Amino acid sequence: MRTSTIKAVSVVIACLSCAVLFTSKKAVAQVISTQAVPRMIADPSVVLVDAGFRDLYELRFNAARAKFSSYQTMRPADPLGKVAEAASYLYEEFNAKGVLTSAFFLNDAKFLGGVDGSVSTNHNEPFLAANRAAREEAKLLLKSNPRDPHGLLILTMADGMESNYDALIEKKQTAGLGLMRKAESEANTLLAIDPTAQDAYVALGMSNYVIGCLPGYKRAFLWFGGVHGDRVKGMEQLRLAAANGHYLQPFAKIMLALAYEREHENARAIPLLADLTIEFPGNPIFAHELALIQQDQPAGH
């Protein structure tokens, strides 16, 4: 074979070898990309809390707690499961005592004085136990990172709920106001770190609105103690939670709707109640409140 022919054959072989090598590498890369690298599988626990809160707002409290309990089993270090469980007990008691109705909210003796019954008959140990556990678990998160948004959210929710419990259920207004201030401080810290955590506006809105509704002499007394309230600001904060909140968005909506009724702005309450009625058809309270307010609307409105 001539030398030139040999060289030509060598060049062809070299080219073929490169092509085979390139193809092999490409094939291997495809195999690695599709088979060897594990795909991210959605954490099945993340849907449990959302589903549990939906059960809560549909008044299916045992179903809600079953989901929150499953979440705690799957994520034992996360206090979200415990604070959600606490919310289910408190919401159940609010439902039993008629707190989330216009009959309660528009009655100053009840709204500012608390539900019927004595402290002993209203005492809710399951709520208090779950709330204490959530608070302690959140503090553990904050011990390692004082700016942990998740820990701050849990603390804000726990202290906000317990302030409502103290004031409305056990009728300990002074203790309730103290926790309300604490929840307000935690909410402000959280929002400074994470402005998207708009469930925090529930604690701020409730604090401002409730204190702003107190008689003038009580507000003056609290003012000297550094406790301030602003009804208008409170309603704006509840609007933010009603528009952009997550777990507490429906709660913010019903609170805001009832606040509108207290302020004689019924037309602004109707869309909120209508949304809740559509979203939670299993909850008769929303439909009932909507029907009541529509009956009171003047013709043509």
TIPA-661213 format. One record per residue: residue number from 0; y, z, x of N, C-alpha, C in turn. Coordinates in steps of 0.1 Angstrom, whole numbers. Layout:
REM TIPA-661213
{NUM,{Y,Z,X},{Y,Z,X},{Y,Z,X}}
...
REM end
This chain:
REM TIPA-661213
{0,{-12,0,9},{0,0,0},{12,0,9}}
{1,{22,-8,5},{34,-9,13},{42,5,13}}
{2,{50,7,23},{58,19,24},{67,20,12}}
{3,{74,9,9},{84,8,-2},{77,12,-15}}
{4,{65,7,-17},{58,10,-30},{55,24,-31}}
{5,{50,30,-19},{47,44,-19},{59,53,-23}}
{6,{71,49,-17},{83,56,-20},{87,55,-35}}
{7,{85,44,-40},{88,42,-54},{79,50,-63}}
{8,{66,50,-60},{57,59,-68},{61,73,-66}}
{9,{65,78,-54},{69,92,-52},{81,96,-60}}
{10,{90,86,-61},{102,89,-69},{99,90,-84}}
{11,{90,82,-89},{86,82,-103},{79,96,-106}}
{12,{70,99,-97},{62,112,-98},{72,124,-99}}
{13,{82,123,-89},{91,134,-89},{99,135,-102}}
{14,{103,124,-107},{111,124,-119},{103,129,-131}}
{15,{90,125,-131},{81,129,-142},{79,144,-141}}
{16,{78,149,-129},{76,164,-127},{88,172,-132}}
{17,{100,166,-129},{112,173,-134},{113,173,-149}}
{18,{109,162,-155},{109,161,-169},{100,171,-176}}
{19,{87,171,-170},{77,181,-175},{82,195,-174}}
{20,{88,198,-162},{93,212,-159},{104,215,-169}}
{21,{113,206,-171},{124,209,-180},{119,211,-195}}
{22,{109,202,-198},{104,203,-212},{96,217,-214}}
{23,{89,221,-203},{81,233,-204},{91,245,-205}}
{24,{102,245,-197},{111,256,-198},{118,257,-212}}
{25,{121,245,-217},{127,244,-231},{117,250,-241}}
{26,{105,245,-240},{95,250,-250},{93,265,-249}}
{27,{92,270,-236},{91,285,-234},{102,292,-240}}
{28,{115,287,-238},{127,293,-244},{126,294,-259}}
{29,{121,283,-265},{120,282,-279},{110,293,-284}}
{30,{99,294,-277},{89,304,-281},{95,318,-280}}
{31,{102,320,-269},{108,334,-267},{118,337,-278}}
{32,{126,327,-281},{137,329,-291},{132,331,-305}}
{33,{120,325,-308},{115,326,-322},{104,336,-324}}
{34,{97,340,-312},{86,349,-314},{87,362,-306}}
{35,{91,360,-293},{90,372,-284},{101,382,-287}}
{36,{113,378,-292},{124,387,-294},{122,392,-308}}
{37,{121,405,-310},{119,411,-323},{132,409,-332}}
{38,{130,406,-345},{141,405,-354},{145,418,-359}}
{39,{158,419,-362},{163,432,-368},{158,433,-382}}
{40,{152,444,-385},{147,446,-399},{156,456,-406}}
{41,{161,453,-418},{170,462,-425},{165,476,-426}}
{42,{173,486,-424},{168,500,-425},{167,502,-440}}
{43,{154,505,-444},{152,507,-459},{159,520,-464}}
{44,{164,529,-455},{170,541,-460},{184,538,-465}}
{45,{191,528,-460},{205,526,-464},{207,523,-478}}
{46,{197,518,-485},{199,515,-500},{197,527,-508}}
{47,{191,537,-503},{187,549,-511},{199,556,-516}}
{48,{209,558,-507},{221,566,-512},{229,559,-522}}
{49,{231,546,-520},{238,537,-530},{231,538,-543}}
{50,{218,536,-543},{210,536,-555},{210,550,-562}}
{51,{210,560,-554},{211,574,-559},{224,577,-566}}
{52,{235,572,-560},{248,574,-566},{249,566,-579}}
{53,{243,555,-579},{243,547,-592},{236,555,-603}}
{54,{224,561,-599},{217,569,-609},{226,581,-613}}
{55,{233,587,-604},{242,598,-607},{252,594,-618}}
{56,{259,583,-616},{269,578,-625},{263,574,-638}}
{57,{250,571,-638},{243,568,-651},{238,580,-657}}
{58,{240,592,-651},{236,605,-656},{221,607,-655}}
{59,{215,600,-646},{200,601,-643},{199,610,-631}}
{60,{201,623,-633},{203,632,-621},{190,635,-613}}
{61,{179,636,-620},{167,638,-613},{163,626,-605}}
{62,{165,614,-610},{162,602,-603},{172,601,-591}}
{63,{184,605,-592},{194,604,-581},{189,614,-570}}
{64,{185,626,-574},{180,635,-564},{168,631,-557}}
{65,{159,624,-564},{147,619,-558},{150,610,-546}}
{66,{160,601,-549},{164,591,-538},{171,599,-527}}
{67,{180,608,-530},{186,615,-519},{177,623,-511}}
{68,{166,629,-517},{156,636,-510},{148,627,-501}}
{69,{145,615,-506},{138,605,-497},{146,601,-485}}
{70,{160,600,-487},{169,597,-476},{168,608,-466}}
{71,{169,620,-471},{168,632,-461},{156,632,-453}}
{72,{145,628,-459},{132,627,-452},{132,617,-441}}
{73,{138,605,-445},{139,594,-435},{150,596,-425}}
{74,{160,603,-428},{172,605,-419},{175,620,-419}}
{75,{167,629,-413},{169,643,-414},{182,648,-407}}
{76,{187,640,-397},{198,645,-390},{212,640,-396}}
{77,{211,633,-407},{223,627,-413},{226,636,-425}}
{78,{238,642,-425},{242,651,-436},{246,644,-449}}
{79,{246,631,-449},{250,623,-461},{240,626,-472}}
{80,{227,627,-469},{217,630,-479},{220,643,-486}}
{81,{224,654,-479},{226,667,-484},{239,667,-493}}
{82,{249,660,-488},{262,661,-495},{260,653,-508}}
{83,{252,642,-508},{249,634,-520},{241,643,-530}}
{84,{232,651,-525},{224,660,-534},{234,670,-540}}
{85,{243,675,-532},{253,685,-538},{261,678,-548}}
{86,{265,666,-546},{273,659,-556},{265,657,-569}}
{87,{252,655,-568},{244,653,-581},{244,666,-589}}
{88,{243,678,-582},{244,690,-590},{257,693,-596}}
{89,{268,690,-588},{281,693,-594},{285,683,-605}}
{90,{281,670,-603},{284,661,-614},{276,664,-626}}
{91,{264,669,-625},{256,673,-636},{262,684,-644}}
{92,{268,694,-636},{275,705,-643},{288,700,-649}}
{93,{295,692,-643},{307,686,-649},{304,679,-662}}
{94,{292,672,-662},{288,665,-674},{285,675,-685}}
{95,{277,685,-682},{273,695,-691},{285,703,-697}}
{96,{295,705,-689},{307,712,-694},{318,704,-699}}
{97,{316,690,-699},{326,681,-705},{338,679,-696}}
{98,{337,682,-683},{349,681,-674},{355,667,-674}}
{99,{346,657,-674},{351,643,-672},{354,636,-685}}
{100,{361,644,-694},{365,638,-707},{380,641,-709}}
{101,{386,634,-718},{400,636,-722},{401,650,-729}}
{102,{391,654,-736},{392,667,-743},{394,678,-733}}
{103,{388,677,-721},{390,687,-711},{403,684,-703}}
{104,{404,672,-699},{415,669,-689},{429,670,-695}}
{105,{430,667,-708},{443,668,-715},{446,682,-720}}
{106,{437,691,-719},{439,705,-723},{443,713,-711}}
{107,{456,717,-710},{461,724,-698},{453,737,-696}}
{108,{449,744,-707},{442,757,-706},{429,755,-698}}
{109,{422,743,-701},{410,740,-695},{412,734,-681}}
{110,{421,724,-680},{423,716,-668},{428,725,-657}}
{111,{437,734,-660},{443,743,-650},{436,757,-650}}
{112,{428,760,-660},{422,773,-661},{407,774,-659}}
{113,{400,762,-660},{386,761,-658},{378,760,-671}}
{114,{365,758,-669},{356,756,-680},{353,769,-688}}
{115,{347,768,-700},{343,780,-707},{332,787,-700}}
{116,{330,800,-703},{319,807,-697},{323,816,-685}}
{117,{315,825,-682},{318,835,-671},{313,829,-658}}
{118,{317,836,-647},{313,832,-634},{298,832,-633}}
{119,{292,843,-639},{277,845,-637},{270,833,-645}}
{120,{275,829,-656},{268,819,-664},{270,805,-658}}
{121,{281,803,-651},{285,790,-645},{280,789,-631}}
{122,{275,799,-625},{272,799,-611},{261,788,-608}}
{123,{263,780,-598},{254,769,-596},{249,770,-581}}
{124,{239,777,-579},{233,780,-566},{228,767,-559}}
{125,{221,758,-567},{216,746,-560},{227,737,-554}}
{126,{239,737,-561},{250,729,-556},{255,736,-543}}
{127,{257,749,-544},{263,757,-532},{253,756,-520}}
{128,{240,757,-523},{231,756,-511},{231,742,-505}}
{129,{231,732,-513},{231,718,-507},{244,715,-500}}
{130,{255,720,-506},{268,718,-500},{270,726,-487}}
{131,{264,738,-486},{265,745,-474},{257,738,-463}}
{132,{245,733,-466},{237,726,-457},{244,714,-452}}
{133,{250,706,-461},{258,694,-457},{269,697,-447}}
{134,{276,708,-450},{287,712,-442},{283,716,-428}}
{135,{272,724,-427},{267,728,-414},{262,716,-406}}
{136,{255,707,-412},{250,695,-406},{261,686,-401}}
{137,{272,685,-409},{284,678,-404},{291,684,-392}}
{138,{291,697,-392},{297,704,-381},{289,702,-368}}
{139,{276,700,-369},{268,697,-357},{272,683,-351}}
{140,{275,674,-360},{279,661,-356},{293,662,-349}}
{141,{301,670,-355},{315,671,-349},{315,680,-337}}
{142,{305,688,-335},{305,696,-322},{303,687,-310}}
{143,{295,676,-311},{294,667,-300},{305,657,-300}}
{144,{311,654,-311},{322,644,-311},{332,648,-323}}
{145,{343,656,-319},{352,660,-330},{358,649,-338}}
{146,{358,637,-333},{364,626,-340},{353,617,-347}}
{147,{342,622,-349},{331,614,-356},{335,612,-370}}
{148,{337,599,-374},{342,596,-388},{332,600,-398}}
{149,{319,599,-395},{309,602,-405},{309,617,-408}}
{150,{309,625,-397},{310,640,-399},{322,644,-407}}
{151,{333,638,-404},{346,641,-411},{345,637,-426}}
{152,{339,626,-428},{337,622,-442},{329,632,-450}}
{153,{318,637,-444},{309,646,-451},{317,659,-453}}
{154,{324,664,-443},{332,676,-445},{342,675,-456}}
{155,{349,663,-456},{359,661,-466},{353,661,-480}}
{156,{341,655,-482},{335,655,-494},{330,669,-498}}
{157,{324,676,-489},{319,689,-491},{330,699,-495}}
{158,{341,699,-488},{351,709,-491},{359,704,-503}}
{159,{360,691,-506},{367,687,-518},{359,691,-530}}
{160,{346,689,-530},{337,692,-541},{337,707,-544}}
{161,{337,715,-533},{336,730,-535},{350,735,-540}}
{162,{361,728,-536},{374,732,-541},{374,730,-557}}
{163,{368,719,-561},{368,716,-576},{358,726,-582}}
{164,{347,729,-576},{338,739,-582},{344,753,-583}}
{165,{351,757,-572},{357,770,-573},{368,771,-584}}
{166,{376,761,-585},{387,761,-595},{383,759,-609}}
{167,{373,749,-611},{370,746,-625},{358,753,-630}}
{168,{348,755,-622},{335,761,-626},{335,776,-626}}
{169,{339,782,-614},{339,796,-612},{353,802,-614}}
{170,{362,794,-617},{376,798,-620},{382,807,-609}}
{171,{380,803,-597},{386,810,-585},{396,801,-580}}
{172,{408,801,-586},{418,791,-583},{423,793,-568}}
{173,{425,805,-564},{430,807,-550},{420,802,-540}}
{174,{407,805,-542},{397,800,-532},{397,785,-533}}
{175,{398,779,-545},{398,765,-547},{410,758,-540}}
{176,{421,764,-541},{433,758,-534},{432,759,-519}}
{177,{426,770,-514},{423,771,-500},{414,759,-494}}
{178,{403,757,-502},{394,746,-498},{401,733,-500}}
{179,{409,732,-510},{416,719,-513},{425,715,-501}}
{180,{432,725,-495},{441,723,-484},{432,718,-472}}
{181,{421,725,-470},{412,722,-459},{407,707,-460}}
{182,{402,704,-472},{397,690,-475},{408,680,-472}}
{183,{421,684,-476},{432,675,-474},{434,672,-459}}
{184,{434,683,-451},{436,681,-437},{425,673,-431}}
{185,{412,675,-435},{401,667,-430},{402,652,-434}}
{186,{407,650,-446},{408,636,-451},{419,629,-443}}
{187,{430,636,-440},{441,629,-432},{436,626,-418}}
{188,{428,635,-412},{423,633,-399},{413,621,-399}}
{189,{405,620,-409},{395,609,-410},{402,596,-412}}
{190,{412,595,-420},{419,583,-423},{427,578,-411}}
{191,{432,587,-403},{439,584,-390},{429,577,-380}}
{192,{416,581,-381},{406,576,-372},{400,563,-378}}
{193,{397,563,-391},{391,552,-398},{398,550,-411}}
{194,{408,541,-411},{415,538,-424},{407,532,-435}}
{195,{395,527,-432},{387,521,-442},{378,531,-450}}
{196,{378,544,-445},{370,554,-452},{378,559,-464}}
{197,{379,551,-474},{389,554,-485},{383,563,-495}}
{198,{371,567,-494},{366,578,-503},{374,591,-500}}
{199,{380,592,-488},{387,604,-484},{399,605,-494}}
{200,{404,595,-499},{416,596,-508},{413,603,-521}}
{201,{400,605,-524},{397,613,-536},{402,627,-534}}
{202,{398,633,-522},{402,647,-519},{417,648,-519}}
{203,{424,638,-513},{439,639,-512},{445,637,-526}}
{204,{440,628,-533},{445,625,-547},{444,637,-556}}
{205,{432,643,-556},{429,654,-565},{438,666,-561}}
{206,{439,668,-548},{448,679,-543},{462,678,-548}}
{207,{468,666,-545},{482,664,-549},{484,664,-564}}
{208,{474,658,-571},{476,657,-586},{475,671,-592}}
{209,{464,678,-589},{462,691,-596},{473,701,-593}}
{210,{477,702,-580},{488,711,-576},{501,706,-583}}
{211,{503,693,-583},{515,688,-590},{516,691,-605}}
{212,{504,693,-611},{504,696,-625},{506,711,-629}}
{213,{505,719,-619},{507,734,-621},{521,737,-626}}
{214,{523,747,-634},{536,751,-638},{545,753,-626}}
{215,{558,752,-629},{568,752,-618},{568,765,-610}}
{216,{566,776,-617},{566,789,-609},{555,790,-600}}
{217,{543,785,-604},{531,785,-595},{533,776,-583}}
{218,{539,764,-586},{542,754,-575},{551,760,-565}}
{219,{562,767,-570},{571,774,-561},{565,784,-552}}
{220,{556,792,-558},{548,802,-551},{540,796,-540}}
{221,{533,785,-544},{524,778,-534},{533,771,-523}}
{222,{544,766,-527},{553,760,-517},{557,769,-506}}
{223,{560,781,-509},{563,791,-499},{551,794,-490}}
{224,{539,792,-495},{527,794,-487},{523,781,-480}}
{225,{531,771,-481},{528,758,-473},{519,748,-481}}
{226,{517,751,-494},{508,742,-502},{517,734,-511}}
{227,{516,721,-510},{525,712,-517},{517,703,-526}}
{228,{523,698,-537},{516,689,-546},{526,678,-551}}
{229,{520,667,-554},{529,656,-558},{520,647,-568}}
{230,{523,648,-581},{515,641,-590},{515,626,-588}}
{231,{527,620,-585},{528,606,-583},{520,601,-571}}
{232,{522,609,-560},{515,606,-548},{500,607,-550}}
{233,{496,618,-557},{482,620,-560},{475,608,-568}}
{234,{483,603,-578},{477,591,-585},{477,579,-576}}
{235,{486,577,-567},{485,566,-558},{473,567,-549}}
{236,{470,579,-544},{459,581,-536},{446,579,-544}}
{237,{445,583,-556},{434,580,-565},{432,565,-567}}
{238,{443,558,-568},{443,543,-570},{436,537,-558}}
{239,{440,542,-546},{434,536,-534},{418,538,-534}}
{240,{414,550,-537},{400,553,-538},{393,545,-549}}
{241,{400,543,-560},{394,536,-571},{393,521,-568}}
{242,{402,516,-559},{401,502,-555},{392,499,-544}}
{243,{391,508,-534},{384,505,-522},{374,516,-517}}
{244,{372,526,-526},{362,536,-522},{348,531,-523}}
{245,{339,539,-518},{325,535,-518},{316,544,-527}}
{246,{311,555,-522},{303,564,-530},{311,570,-541}}
{247,{324,573,-539},{332,581,-549},{341,572,-557}}
{248,{339,558,-555},{348,549,-563},{348,551,-578}}
{249,{335,552,-584},{335,555,-599},{341,568,-603}}
{250,{339,578,-594},{345,591,-597},{361,590,-597}}
{251,{366,583,-587},{380,581,-586},{385,573,-598}}
{252,{378,564,-603},{382,556,-615},{383,565,-627}}
{253,{373,573,-630},{374,582,-642},{385,592,-640}}
{254,{387,598,-628},{398,607,-626},{411,601,-628}}
{255,{413,589,-623},{426,582,-624},{428,578,-639}}
{256,{418,573,-646},{420,570,-660},{424,582,-668}}
{257,{418,594,-665},{422,606,-672},{436,611,-668}}
{258,{439,609,-656},{453,612,-651},{463,603,-658}}
{259,{460,590,-660},{469,581,-667},{471,586,-682}}
{260,{460,591,-688},{462,597,-701},{471,609,-701}}
{261,{469,618,-691},{478,629,-691},{493,625,-689}}
{262,{495,614,-683},{509,609,-680},{513,600,-691}}
{263,{505,598,-702},{509,590,-714},{510,575,-710}}
{264,{501,571,-701},{501,557,-697},{487,552,-700}}
{265,{484,552,-713},{470,549,-718},{467,534,-715}}
{266,{476,525,-715},{473,511,-713},{468,509,-699}}
{267,{472,518,-689},{467,516,-676},{453,522,-674}}
{268,{449,531,-683},{436,537,-683},{425,528,-688}}
{269,{429,519,-698},{419,511,-704},{411,502,-695}}
{270,{417,494,-685},{409,486,-676},{399,494,-668}}
{271,{403,506,-664},{394,514,-656},{382,519,-664}}
{272,{384,523,-676},{374,527,-685},{365,515,-689}}
{273,{371,504,-691},{363,492,-694},{354,488,-682}}
{274,{359,489,-670},{351,486,-658},{339,495,-657}}
{275,{342,508,-659},{331,518,-658},{321,516,-669}}
{276,{325,512,-681},{316,510,-692},{306,499,-690}}
{277,{312,488,-684},{304,476,-680},{294,479,-669}}
{278,{300,486,-659},{292,489,-647},{281,499,-649}}
{279,{283,509,-658},{273,519,-660},{271,521,-675}}
{280,{263,511,-681},{261,511,-695},{253,523,-700}}
{281,{245,529,-691},{237,541,-695},{245,554,-696}}
{282,{258,554,-692},{266,565,-693},{275,565,-706}}
{283,{272,572,-716},{279,571,-729},{293,577,-728}}
{284,{296,585,-718},{310,591,-717},{320,580,-715}}
{285,{318,571,-706},{328,560,-704},{331,552,-716}}
{286,{320,548,-723},{322,540,-736},{329,548,-746}}
{287,{326,561,-747},{332,570,-757},{347,572,-754}}
{288,{351,574,-741},{365,576,-738},{373,563,-740}}
{289,{366,552,-737},{373,539,-740},{376,537,-754}}
{290,{366,540,-763},{368,539,-777},{379,548,-782}}
{291,{379,560,-777},{390,569,-781},{404,564,-778}}
{292,{405,559,-766},{418,555,-762},{423,542,-769}}
{293,{413,533,-772},{416,521,-779},{420,524,-793}}
{294,{415,535,-799},{419,538,-813},{433,543,-813}}
{295,{437,549,-802},{451,555,-802},{462,544,-798}}
{296,{457,533,-794},{467,522,-790},{474,516,-802}}
{297,{487,514,-801},{494,508,-812},{489,494,-815}}
{298,{490,489,-827},{486,475,-830},{493,465,-821}}
{299,{485,455,-817},{491,445,-808},{491,448,-794}}
{300,{486,460,-790},{486,464,-775},{472,463,-770}}
REM end
